[in-house]
Amino acid sequence: MKKNFINEEEVEAMKSLPLLIKKLNSAGNYKQAFKNVYDAMSKYPDNPVPHNLLGILLEKSDDHNLAMKHFRIAWILDPTYEPANQNLLNFGDFYSKKHFAYSEEDCPKEKKESYTIIYDDKHIGHVVKKNDYYNLD
């Protein structure tokens, strides 16, 4: 049975790995980037970060199918890991945006919309954005 505990070494390694891979990618040092990702993947096989980063490296190497598989693996390992979800969205259609989400900082911030229900004269409720509701004349 797998133990559920927080490994501080793993947490620190997974915080620094995306930044390192991003730097290696921008410097064009793909061989070292692949090596670092493979090392992290072998050391922490249940962590979504190395799979997401491997997906980015594969996408940059024009291996789209394998890249998408690794984005999905990262998402399956942790459905709350936003970079994997963002990469699936960015590269999952024909008109990909070519924007890589290495870490949470690369993901767009979600805006929370406030909604309210207004009732018309027939007592039918309509869900509208609060900003639109207060701007109605």
DSSP file (Angstrom, degrees, kcal/mol; ACC not computed):
  #  RESIDUE AA STRUCTURE BP1 BP2  ACC     N-H-->O    O-->H-N    N-H-->O    O-->H-N    TCO  KAPPA ALPHA  PHI   PSI    X-CA   Y-CA   Z-CA
    1    1 A M              0   0    0      0, 0.0     2,-0.3     0, 0.0     0, 0.0   0.000 360.0 360.0 360.0 136.2    0.0    0.0    0.0
    2    2 A K        -     0   0    0      1,-0.1     2,-0.3     2,-0.0     0, 0.0  -0.541 360.0-130.4 -77.3 135.3    1.3    3.4   -0.9
    3    3 A K        -     0   0    0     -2,-0.3     2,-0.9     2,-0.0    -1,-0.1  -0.668  10.9-141.9 -84.9 138.8    2.0    5.8    1.9
    4    4 A N        +     0   0    0     -2,-0.3     2,-0.3     2,-0.0    -1,-0.0  -0.856  47.6 128.0-102.2 101.2    0.6    9.3    1.6
    5    5 A F        -     0   0    0     -2,-0.9     2,-0.6     2,-0.0    -2,-0.0  -0.981  60.2-103.4-148.0 158.9    3.1   11.7    3.0
    6    6 A I        -     0   0    0     -2,-0.3     2,-0.8     4,-0.0     3,-0.1  -0.741  25.2-155.1 -89.7 122.9    4.7   14.9    1.9
    7    7 A N     >  -     0   0    0     -2,-0.6     4,-2.3     1,-0.2     3,-0.2  -0.867   1.2-161.1 -96.9 108.1    8.3   14.5    0.7
    8    8 A E  H  > S+     0   0    0     -2,-0.8     4,-2.3     1,-0.2     5,-0.2   0.850  90.4  55.2 -60.4 -36.0    9.9   17.9    1.2
    9    9 A E  H  > S+     0   0    0      1,-0.2     4,-2.4     2,-0.2    -1,-0.2   0.915 109.0  47.3 -63.1 -42.7   12.8   16.9   -1.2
   10   10 A E  H  > S+     0   0    0      2,-0.2     4,-2.5    -3,-0.2    -2,-0.2   0.907 110.2  52.5 -65.2 -42.1   10.2   16.1   -3.9
   11   11 A V  H  X S+     0   0    0     -4,-2.3     4,-1.2     1,-0.2    -2,-0.2   0.933 112.9  43.9 -60.1 -47.0    8.3   19.3   -3.4
   12   12 A E  H  X S+     0   0    0     -4,-2.3     4,-1.8     1,-0.2    -1,-0.2   0.901 113.4  51.0 -65.9 -41.1   11.5   21.4   -3.7
   13   13 A A  H  X S+     0   0    0     -4,-2.4     4,-1.9     1,-0.2    -1,-0.2   0.894 110.8  48.5 -63.8 -39.3   12.7   19.5   -6.7
   14   14 A M  H  < S+     0   0    0     -4,-2.5    -1,-0.2     1,-0.2    -2,-0.2   0.705 108.8  54.4 -77.7 -18.7    9.4   19.9   -8.5
   15   15 A K  H  < S+     0   0    0     -4,-1.2     4,-0.5    -3,-0.2    -1,-0.2   0.866 116.0  37.3 -76.0 -37.5    9.3   23.6   -7.8
   16   16 A S  H  X S+     0   0    0     -4,-1.8     4,-2.1     1,-0.1    -2,-0.2   0.749 101.9  73.8 -87.2 -24.5   12.7   24.2   -9.3
   17   17 A L  H  X S+     0   0    0     -4,-1.9     4,-2.7     1,-0.2     5,-0.3   0.909  93.0  51.5 -61.2 -46.3   12.4   21.7  -12.3
   18   18 A P  H  > S+     0   0    0      0, 0.0     4,-2.3     0, 0.0    -1,-0.2   0.906 111.5  48.4 -59.2 -39.2   10.0   23.7  -14.5
   19   19 A L  H  > S+     0   0    0     -4,-0.5     4,-2.2     2,-0.2    -2,-0.2   0.912 112.1  49.0 -65.6 -41.8   12.2   26.8  -14.2
   20   20 A L  H  X S+     0   0    0     -4,-2.1     4,-2.6     2,-0.2     5,-0.2   0.928 112.6  47.0 -62.3 -46.0   15.3   24.8  -15.1
   21   21 A I  H  X S+     0   0    0     -4,-2.7     4,-2.6     1,-0.2    -1,-0.2   0.882 110.2  53.5 -65.5 -38.1   13.7   23.2  -18.1
   22   22 A K  H  X S+     0   0    0     -4,-2.3     4,-2.3    -5,-0.3    -1,-0.2   0.916 111.2  46.2 -62.0 -42.8   12.4   26.6  -19.3
   23   23 A K  H  X S+     0   0    0     -4,-2.2     4,-1.7     2,-0.2    -2,-0.2   0.923 113.4  48.2 -65.7 -44.7   15.9   28.0  -19.1
   24   24 A L  H  X>S+     0   0    0     -4,-2.6     5,-2.5     1,-0.2     4,-0.6   0.891 111.8  51.2 -63.5 -38.7   17.4   25.0  -20.9
   25   25 A N  H ><5S+     0   0    0     -4,-2.6     3,-1.1     1,-0.2    -2,-0.2   0.935 110.1  47.3 -63.0 -47.3   14.7   25.2  -23.6
   26   26 A S  H 3<5S+     0   0    0     -4,-2.3    -1,-0.2     1,-0.3    -2,-0.2   0.794 111.9  51.5 -68.4 -25.4   15.2   28.9  -24.2
   27   27 A A  H 3<5S-     0   0    0     -4,-1.7    -1,-0.3    -5,-0.2    -2,-0.2   0.565 114.5-119.0 -83.2  -9.2   19.0   28.2  -24.4
   28   28 A G  T <<5S+     0   0    0     -3,-1.1     2,-1.4    -4,-0.6     3,-0.3   0.652  70.0 137.5  81.4  15.5   18.4   25.4  -26.9
   29   29 A N     >< +     0   0    0     -5,-2.5     4,-1.6     1,-0.2    -1,-0.1  -0.545  14.6 153.6 -93.7  69.1   20.0   22.8  -24.7
   30   30 A Y  H  >  +     0   0    0     -2,-1.4     4,-2.9     1,-0.2     5,-0.2   0.840  64.5  59.4 -69.7 -34.9   17.3   20.1  -25.3
   31   31 A K  H  > S+     0   0    0     -3,-0.3     4,-2.0     1,-0.2    -1,-0.2   0.929 109.5  43.0 -62.0 -45.1   19.5   17.2  -24.6
   32   32 A Q  H  > S+     0   0    0      2,-0.2     4,-2.5     1,-0.2    -1,-0.2   0.863 112.6  54.5 -68.3 -35.5   20.2   18.3  -21.0
   33   33 A A  H  X S+     0   0    0     -4,-1.6     4,-2.2     2,-0.2    -2,-0.2   0.938 109.1  46.9 -63.4 -46.7   16.5   19.2  -20.6
   34   34 A F  H  X S+     0   0    0     -4,-2.9     4,-2.8     1,-0.2     5,-0.2   0.915 111.8  51.9 -59.8 -42.6   15.4   15.7  -21.6
   35   35 A K  H  X S+     0   0    0     -4,-2.0     4,-2.5    -5,-0.2    -2,-0.2   0.923 110.0  48.0 -61.3 -45.5   18.0   14.2  -19.3
   36   36 A N  H  X S+     0   0    0     -4,-2.5     4,-2.2     2,-0.2    -1,-0.2   0.894 113.3  47.8 -63.6 -39.8   16.8   16.3  -16.3
   37   37 A V  H  X S+     0   0    0     -4,-2.2     4,-2.6     2,-0.2    -2,-0.2   0.929 111.9  49.0 -67.7 -44.3   13.2   15.4  -17.0
   38   38 A Y  H  X S+     0   0    0     -4,-2.8     4,-2.2     2,-0.2    -2,-0.2   0.899 111.2  50.8 -62.3 -39.7   14.0   11.7  -17.4
   39   39 A D  H  X S+     0   0    0     -4,-2.5     4,-1.8    -5,-0.2    -1,-0.2   0.929 112.7  45.6 -62.1 -45.0   16.0   11.8  -14.1
   40   40 A A  H  X S+     0   0    0     -4,-2.2     4,-2.9     1,-0.2    -2,-0.2   0.880 111.6  52.8 -65.7 -37.5   13.1   13.4  -12.3
   41   41 A M  H  < S+     0   0    0     -4,-2.6    -1,-0.2     1,-0.2    -2,-0.2   0.885 110.6  46.6 -66.3 -38.1   10.6   11.0  -13.8
   42   42 A S  H  < S+     0   0    0     -4,-2.2    -1,-0.2    -5,-0.2    -2,-0.2   0.838 117.3  43.8 -72.8 -30.8   12.6    8.0  -12.6
   43   43 A K  H  < S+     0   0    0     -4,-1.8    -2,-0.2     1,-0.2    -1,-0.2   0.859 129.7  24.1 -80.3 -36.5   13.0    9.5   -9.1
   44   44 A Y    ><  +     0   0    0     -4,-2.9     3,-1.5    -5,-0.2    -1,-0.2  -0.649  69.0 165.6-128.6  74.0    9.4   10.7   -8.8
   45   45 A P  T 3  S+     0   0    0      0, 0.0    -1,-0.1     0, 0.0    -3,-0.1   0.730  75.5  53.2 -67.3 -21.9    7.2    8.5  -11.1
   46   46 A D  T 3  S+     0   0    0     31,-0.0    -5,-0.1     2,-0.0    -2,-0.0   0.327  86.2 101.1 -95.8   8.7    3.9    9.5   -9.5
   47   47 A N    <>  -     0   0    0     -3,-1.5     4,-0.6    -7,-0.2    -3,-0.1  -0.789  62.6-150.0 -96.4 134.5    4.5   13.2   -9.9
   48   48 A P  H  > S+     0   0    0      0, 0.0     4,-2.4     0, 0.0     5,-0.2   0.728  82.5  78.5 -74.9 -20.4    2.8   15.0  -12.8
   49   49 A V  H  > S+     0   0    0      1,-0.2     4,-2.5     2,-0.2     5,-0.2   0.924  92.9  46.0 -59.6 -51.0    5.4   17.7  -13.2
   50   50 A P  H  > S+     0   0    0      0, 0.0     4,-2.5     0, 0.0    -1,-0.2   0.879 113.0  51.3 -62.1 -34.9    8.0   15.6  -15.2
   51   51 A H  H  X S+     0   0    0     -4,-0.6     4,-2.2     2,-0.2    -2,-0.2   0.914 110.7  48.2 -66.6 -41.4    5.3   14.2  -17.5
   52   52 A N  H  X S+     0   0    0     -4,-2.4     4,-1.8     2,-0.2    -1,-0.2   0.927 113.7  47.0 -62.7 -44.2    4.1   17.7  -18.2
   53   53 A L  H  X S+     0   0    0     -4,-2.5     4,-2.4     1,-0.2    -2,-0.2   0.874 110.4  52.3 -66.6 -37.3    7.6   19.0  -18.9
   54   54 A L  H  X S+     0   0    0     -4,-2.5     4,-2.7    -5,-0.2    -1,-0.2   0.891 106.7  54.5 -65.1 -37.8    8.3   15.9  -21.1
   55   55 A G  H  X S+     0   0    0     -4,-2.2     4,-2.4     2,-0.2    -2,-0.2   0.900 108.1  49.2 -59.9 -40.8    5.2   16.8  -23.0
   56   56 A I  H  X S+     0   0    0     -4,-1.8     4,-2.4     2,-0.2    -2,-0.2   0.934 111.8  48.0 -63.8 -46.3    6.5   20.3  -23.6
   57   57 A L  H  X S+     0   0    0     -4,-2.4     4,-1.2     1,-0.2    -2,-0.2   0.899 113.3  48.0 -62.4 -40.3    9.9   19.0  -24.8
   58   58 A L  H  <>S+     0   0    0     -4,-2.7     5,-2.9     2,-0.2    -1,-0.2   0.885 109.8  52.3 -68.2 -38.0    8.2   16.5  -27.1
   59   59 A E  H ><5S+     0   0    0     -4,-2.4     3,-1.4     1,-0.2    -2,-0.2   0.904 109.2  49.8 -64.0 -40.3    5.9   19.1  -28.5
   60   60 A K  H 3<5S+     0   0    0     -4,-2.4    -1,-0.2     1,-0.3    -2,-0.2   0.776 108.0  54.7 -67.4 -25.0    8.9   21.3  -29.2
   61   61 A S  T 3<5S-     0   0    0     -4,-1.2    -1,-0.3    -5,-0.2    -2,-0.2   0.269 120.5-111.5 -90.0  11.0   10.5   18.3  -31.0
   62   62 A D  T < 5S+     0   0    0     -3,-1.4     2,-0.6     1,-0.1    -3,-0.2   0.772  80.0 128.9  64.0  30.0    7.4   18.0  -33.2
   63   63 A D     >< +     0   0    0     -5,-2.9     4,-2.2     1,-0.2     5,-0.2  -0.658  26.1 164.9-108.6  73.1    6.2   14.7  -31.6
   64   64 A H  H  >  +     0   0    0     -2,-0.6     4,-2.6     1,-0.2     5,-0.2   0.881  66.8  52.6 -61.1 -44.9    2.6   15.9  -31.0
   65   65 A N  H  > S+     0   0    0      1,-0.2     4,-1.7     2,-0.2    -1,-0.2   0.929 113.4  42.4 -61.3 -47.0    1.0   12.5  -30.3
   66   66 A L  H  > S+     0   0    0      2,-0.2     4,-1.9     1,-0.2    -1,-0.2   0.863 112.4  55.5 -68.7 -34.6    3.5   11.5  -27.6
   67   67 A A  H  X S+     0   0    0     -4,-2.2     4,-2.2     1,-0.2    -2,-0.2   0.933 107.1  49.4 -61.3 -45.6    3.4   15.0  -26.1
   68   68 A M  H  X S+     0   0    0     -4,-2.6     4,-2.4     1,-0.2    -1,-0.2   0.867 107.3  55.7 -63.2 -35.9   -0.4   14.8  -25.7
   69   69 A K  H  X S+     0   0    0     -4,-1.7     4,-2.4    -5,-0.2    -1,-0.2   0.916 109.2  46.2 -61.6 -42.5    0.0   11.4  -24.1
   70   70 A H  H  X S+     0   0    0     -4,-1.9     4,-2.4     2,-0.2    -2,-0.2   0.857 109.9  52.9 -72.2 -33.7    2.3   12.8  -21.5
   71   71 A F  H  X S+     0   0    0     -4,-2.2     4,-2.1     2,-0.2    -1,-0.2   0.921 112.1  46.9 -62.4 -41.8    0.1   15.8  -20.9
   72   72 A R  H  X S+     0   0    0     -4,-2.4     4,-2.6     2,-0.2    -2,-0.2   0.894 110.2  52.2 -66.7 -39.5   -2.8   13.4  -20.3
   73   73 A I  H  X S+     0   0    0     -4,-2.4     4,-2.6     2,-0.2    -2,-0.2   0.930 110.0  49.3 -61.3 -44.3   -0.6   11.2  -18.0
   74   74 A A  H  X S+     0   0    0     -4,-2.4     4,-1.7     1,-0.2    -1,-0.2   0.911 112.6  47.7 -60.5 -42.0    0.2   14.3  -15.9
   75   75 A W  H  < S+     0   0    0     -4,-2.1    -1,-0.2     1,-0.2    -2,-0.2   0.876 111.6  50.0 -67.8 -37.3   -3.4   15.2  -15.7
   76   76 A I  H  < S+     0   0    0     -4,-2.6    -2,-0.2     1,-0.2    -1,-0.2   0.897 108.5  52.8 -67.2 -40.4   -4.4   11.7  -14.7
   77   77 A L  H  < S+     0   0    0     -4,-2.6    -1,-0.2     1,-0.3    -2,-0.2   0.872 133.9   6.3 -63.3 -36.2   -1.8   11.6  -12.0
   78   78 A D    ><  -     0   0    0     -4,-1.7     3,-2.2    -5,-0.2    -1,-0.3  -0.734  62.0-170.2-149.7  96.3   -3.1   14.9  -10.6
   79   79 A P  T 3  S+     0   0    0      0, 0.0    -3,-0.1     0, 0.0    -4,-0.1   0.653  90.0  59.2 -63.2 -13.9   -6.3   16.3  -12.1
   80   80 A T  T 3  S+     0   0    0     -5,-0.1     2,-1.1     4,-0.0    -5,-0.1   0.474  73.8 110.2 -91.3  -1.9   -5.8   19.5  -10.1
   81   81 A Y    X>  -     0   0    0     -3,-2.2     4,-1.3    -6,-0.2     3,-0.6  -0.622  54.6-164.8 -77.6 100.9   -2.4   20.2  -11.7
   82   82 A E  H 3> S+     0   0    0     -2,-1.1     4,-2.8     1,-0.2     5,-0.2   0.812  76.7  61.6 -63.4 -38.0   -3.3   23.2  -13.8
   83   83 A P  H 3> S+     0   0    0      0, 0.0     4,-2.5     0, 0.0    18,-0.2   0.894 105.0  49.4 -59.1 -38.2   -0.3   23.3  -16.2
   84   84 A A  H <> S+     0   0    0     -3,-0.6     4,-2.2     2,-0.2    -2,-0.2   0.930 112.9  47.0 -65.0 -43.7   -1.1   19.9  -17.6
   85   85 A N  H  X S+     0   0    0     -4,-1.3     4,-2.1     1,-0.2    -1,-0.2   0.909 112.3  50.6 -62.5 -42.2   -4.8   20.9  -18.2
   86   86 A Q  H  X S+     0   0    0     -4,-2.8     4,-2.8     1,-0.2    -2,-0.2   0.903 110.3  48.9 -63.9 -41.5   -3.6   24.2  -19.8
   87   87 A N  H  X S+     0   0    0     -4,-2.5     4,-2.3     2,-0.2    -1,-0.2   0.874 108.9  53.3 -67.0 -36.3   -1.3   22.3  -22.1
   88   88 A L  H  X S+     0   0    0     -4,-2.2     4,-0.9     2,-0.2    -1,-0.2   0.911 113.2  44.1 -62.0 -41.0   -4.1   19.9  -23.1
   89   89 A L  H  < S+     0   0    0     -4,-2.1     3,-0.2     1,-0.2    -2,-0.2   0.912 115.1  48.3 -68.2 -42.4   -6.3   22.9  -23.9
   90   90 A N  H  < S+     0   0    0     -4,-2.8     7,-1.1     1,-0.2     8,-0.4   0.845 125.2  26.7 -68.7 -34.5   -3.5   24.7  -25.8
   91   91 A F  H  < S+     0   0    0     -4,-2.3    -1,-0.2     5,-0.2    -2,-0.2   0.337  97.8  88.3-113.4   6.0   -2.4   21.8  -27.9
   92   92 A G  S  < S+     0   0    0     -4,-0.9     2,-0.2    -3,-0.2    -1,-0.1   0.389  84.3  55.5 -89.3   4.7   -5.5   19.7  -28.1
   93   93 A D  S    S-     0   0    0     -3,-0.2     3,-0.5    -4,-0.2    -4,-0.0  -0.767  91.3-102.9-128.8 178.0   -7.0   21.4  -31.2
   94   94 A F  S    S+     0   0    0      1,-0.3     2,-0.6    -2,-0.2    -1,-0.0   0.765 115.3  52.6 -72.1 -25.2   -6.0   22.2  -34.8
   95   95 A Y  S    S-     0   0    0      2,-0.0    -1,-0.3     3,-0.0    -3,-0.1  -0.532  81.2-175.8-110.9  64.1   -5.2   25.8  -34.0
   96   96 A S        -     0   0    0     -2,-0.6    -5,-0.2    -3,-0.5    -6,-0.1  -0.264  27.2-138.5 -66.6 148.7   -2.9   25.5  -31.1
   97   97 A K        -     0   0    0     -7,-1.1    -1,-0.1     2,-0.1    -6,-0.1   0.571  25.1-136.1 -84.0 -10.7   -1.7   28.6  -29.4
   98   98 A K        +     0   0    0     -8,-0.4     2,-0.6     1,-0.2    -7,-0.1   0.813  58.0 137.4  55.8  32.7    1.9   27.4  -29.0
   99   99 A H        -     0   0    0    -12,-0.1     2,-0.4    -9,-0.1    -1,-0.2  -0.952  43.8-148.8-109.0 120.0    2.0   28.7  -25.4
  100  100 A F        -     0   0    0     -2,-0.6     2,-0.8    -3,-0.1     3,-0.2  -0.714   5.6-150.7 -93.0 136.0    3.6   26.3  -23.0
  101  101 A A        +     0   0    0     -2,-0.4   -14,-0.2   -18,-0.2   -45,-0.1  -0.855  24.1 166.4-104.1  95.6    2.5   26.0  -19.4
  102  102 A Y        -     0   0    0     -2,-0.8     2,-0.2     1,-0.1    -1,-0.2   0.871  69.2  -6.8 -74.9 -39.1    5.7   25.0  -17.5
  103  103 A S  S >  S-     0   0    0     -3,-0.2     3,-1.5   -85,-0.1     4,-0.3  -0.822  88.2 -79.7-145.7-178.1    4.3   25.8  -14.1
  104  104 A E  G >  S+     0   0    0      1,-0.3     3,-1.4    -2,-0.2    -2,-0.0   0.800 122.1  65.5 -60.7 -29.5    1.2   27.4  -12.4
  105  105 A E  G 3  S+     0   0    0      1,-0.3    -1,-0.3     4,-0.0     4,-0.1   0.756  97.3  55.7 -65.5 -23.3    2.7   30.9  -13.1
  106  106 A D  G <  S+     0   0    0     -3,-1.5    -1,-0.3     2,-0.1    -2,-0.2   0.480  90.2  93.0 -87.5  -3.1    2.3   30.2  -16.9
  107  107 A C  S <  S-     0   0    0     -3,-1.4     2,-0.1    -4,-0.3     3,-0.0  -0.700  85.6-107.8 -92.1 142.2   -1.4   29.5  -16.6
  108  108 A P        -     0   0    0      0, 0.0     2,-0.3     0, 0.0    -2,-0.1  -0.407  37.0-110.6 -66.8 143.1   -3.9   32.3  -17.1
  109  109 A K        -     0   0    0     -4,-0.1     2,-0.4    -2,-0.1    -4,-0.0  -0.584  31.3-123.2 -76.9 133.1   -5.6   33.4  -13.9
  110  110 A E        -     0   0    0     -2,-0.3     2,-0.5    -3,-0.0    -1,-0.1  -0.612  18.0-142.1 -80.9 129.2   -9.3   32.4  -13.8
  111  111 A K        -     0   0    0     -2,-0.4     2,-0.6     1,-0.0    -1,-0.0  -0.801  12.0-138.4 -92.0 128.7  -11.7   35.3  -13.3
  112  112 A K        -     0   0    0     -2,-0.5     2,-0.4     2,-0.0    -2,-0.0  -0.755  16.2-150.7 -87.4 124.8  -14.6   34.5  -11.1
  113  113 A E        -     0   0    0     -2,-0.6     2,-0.5    17,-0.0    16,-0.0  -0.766   6.2-138.3 -95.5 139.5  -17.8   35.9  -12.4
  114  114 A S        -     0   0    0     -2,-0.4    16,-2.9     2,-0.0    17,-0.4  -0.849  24.1-172.2 -98.1 131.4  -20.6   36.8  -10.1
  115  115 A Y  E     -A  129   0A   0     -2,-0.5     2,-0.3    14,-0.3    14,-0.2  -0.850   7.9-173.6-121.5 156.3  -24.1   35.9  -11.2
  116  116 A T  E     -A  128   0A   0     12,-2.7    12,-2.6    -2,-0.3     2,-0.5  -0.944  24.1-119.7-141.4 163.5  -27.6   36.6   -9.9
  117  117 A I  E     -A  127   0A   0     -2,-0.3     2,-0.4    10,-0.2    10,-0.2  -0.925  25.9-172.0-108.1 126.7  -31.1   35.5  -10.7
  118  118 A I  E     -A  126   0A   0      8,-2.6     8,-2.8    -2,-0.5     2,-0.4  -0.922  13.3-141.8-115.4 147.1  -33.6   38.1  -11.8
  119  119 A Y  E     -A  125   0A   0     -2,-0.4     6,-0.2     6,-0.2     2,-0.1  -0.879   9.7-145.4-110.5 136.3  -37.3   37.3  -12.2
  120  120 A D    >   -     0   0    0      4,-1.9     3,-2.0    -2,-0.4    -1,-0.0  -0.221  42.7 -83.5 -87.4-174.9  -39.4   38.7  -15.0
  121  121 A D  T 3  S+     0   0    0      1,-0.3    -1,-0.1     2,-0.1    -2,-0.0   0.646 130.4  55.9 -68.2 -13.2  -43.1   39.7  -14.7
  122  122 A K  T 3  S-     0   0    0      2,-0.1    -1,-0.3     0, 0.0     3,-0.1   0.241 118.5-111.2 -98.9  11.9  -44.1   36.0  -15.4
  123  123 A H    <   +     0   0    0     -3,-2.0     2,-0.5     1,-0.2    -2,-0.1   0.808  68.7 146.3  62.9  33.6  -41.9   34.9  -12.4
  124  124 A I        -     0   0    0      2,-0.0    -4,-1.9    -4,-0.0     2,-0.3  -0.889  44.7-132.2 -99.9 127.0  -39.4   33.2  -14.7
  125  125 A G  E     -A  119   0A   0     -2,-0.5     2,-0.4    -6,-0.2    -6,-0.2  -0.580  19.9-168.0 -82.9 139.9  -35.9   33.3  -13.3
  126  126 A H  E     -A  118   0A   0     -8,-2.8    -8,-2.6    -2,-0.3     2,-0.6  -0.995  17.4-136.0-127.3 129.7  -33.0   34.4  -15.5
  127  127 A V  E     +A  117   0A   0     -2,-0.4     2,-0.3   -10,-0.2   -10,-0.2  -0.755  35.6 166.2 -86.7 123.0  -29.3   34.0  -14.6
  128  128 A V  E     -A  116   0A   0    -12,-2.6   -12,-2.7    -2,-0.6     2,-0.1  -0.937  42.5 -96.0-133.7 156.6  -27.4   37.1  -15.5
  129  129 A K  E  >  -A  115   0A   0     -2,-0.3     4,-2.4   -14,-0.2   -14,-0.3  -0.482  33.7-127.0 -67.6 142.5  -24.0   38.5  -14.6
  130  130 A K  H  > S+     0   0    0    -16,-2.9     4,-2.6     1,-0.2     5,-0.2   0.893 109.8  54.4 -60.7 -39.5  -24.2   40.9  -11.7
  131  131 A N  H  > S+     0   0    0    -17,-0.4     4,-1.0     1,-0.2    -1,-0.2   0.913 111.0  45.3 -60.9 -41.7  -22.3   43.6  -13.7
  132  132 A D  H  4 S+     0   0    0      2,-0.2     4,-0.4     1,-0.2    -1,-0.2   0.876 112.0  53.1 -67.4 -37.5  -24.9   43.3  -16.5
  133  133 A Y  H >< S+     0   0    0     -4,-2.4     3,-0.9     1,-0.2    -2,-0.2   0.912 111.0  44.7 -65.5 -43.5  -27.8   43.3  -14.1
  134  134 A Y  H 3< S+     0   0    0     -4,-2.6    -1,-0.2     1,-0.2    -2,-0.2   0.678 110.7  55.4 -77.5 -16.1  -26.6   46.5  -12.4
  135  135 A N  T 3< S+     0   0    0     -4,-1.0    -1,-0.2    -5,-0.2    -2,-0.2   0.462  82.4 112.6 -92.3  -2.1  -26.0   48.2  -15.7
  136  136 A L    <         0   0    0     -3,-0.9    -3,-0.0    -4,-0.4    -4,-0.0  -0.461 360.0 360.0 -71.0 141.0  -29.5   47.6  -17.0
  137  137 A D              0   0    0     -2,-0.1    -1,-0.1     0, 0.0    -4,-0.0   0.394 360.0 360.0-105.9 360.0  -31.6   50.7  -17.5
